[in-house]
Amino acid sequence: MIRGACTGMRAAFSYFSCLPVGPVPADRVTVHAAVAALPWMGLCLGAAAATASGLMLATDAGQPLAVVTGLGTLAAITGAMHLDGLADTADGLGSRKPRDQALEIMRRSDIGPMGVTTLVLLLLLDVAALLSPALANDSLLPGALFLMPAVGRVPVLAGTTNRVPSARPDGFGALFAGVTSVVMCRVTAGLVLVIAMLTGWVAGGARGLVGFAIATTTAWLVAHLWQRHLMRRLGGLTGDTLGSLIEVTQAAFTTVVALVAAPLLW
């Protein structure tokens, strides 16, 4: 079991980060292990982002620099590939073309105005939410940065069950279709939710526990609605749309954390 978990983590970092962990085979067994490890990879990414942010706060560099440093750490380690997926998805959907033409637009390597606009607005949303006064002067900011990558990756498990088809018969994303069991998805989501609540309690007591629990479940609801829209529009999911699921879920999480943790609500 331990060996399998290590294989999954190595595969997840090989597929979805810029870290030099070495190549791994792109077969169904390895892909299954990589997807199962994604939320736990997210905790590792979150730990790096929270540490970078915490160092900025410890040196009194200010909350803005702490936020940008934390988000920059996530983008640097992942090579911004999920942001790229979000931009490609926005270009495809924003074209208002039929399904096949939208998928072809998403396959291109360039970025259009819809992709740029979506990237800018989503990053501004992340920054604005994490700059909320509700997250200042305590551990809630590092706690939110620690959790957001794990929370954001749980919907990828839901998007790779046998209930969700691939939008294309080929491509990297097609390897991930149907590799996750519904039971594994639900168990993983439950564990991540417990970790979110414990992190919230450590970071901000009852305010943090409730805030992080509500933010986590609300973010997953947003992800579910976004996935349904993608499937109606494209007939399934692709690698780009899975990346968009991560980014949309993370933005929803940070936004709800800022709203629920607001002092006026307590």
Helices and strands as residue ranges (DSSP letters): H 2-16, H 28-58, H 63-78, H 81-94, H 99-107, H 113-130, G 133-135, H 140-158, G 172-176, H 182-234, H 239-260, G 263-265
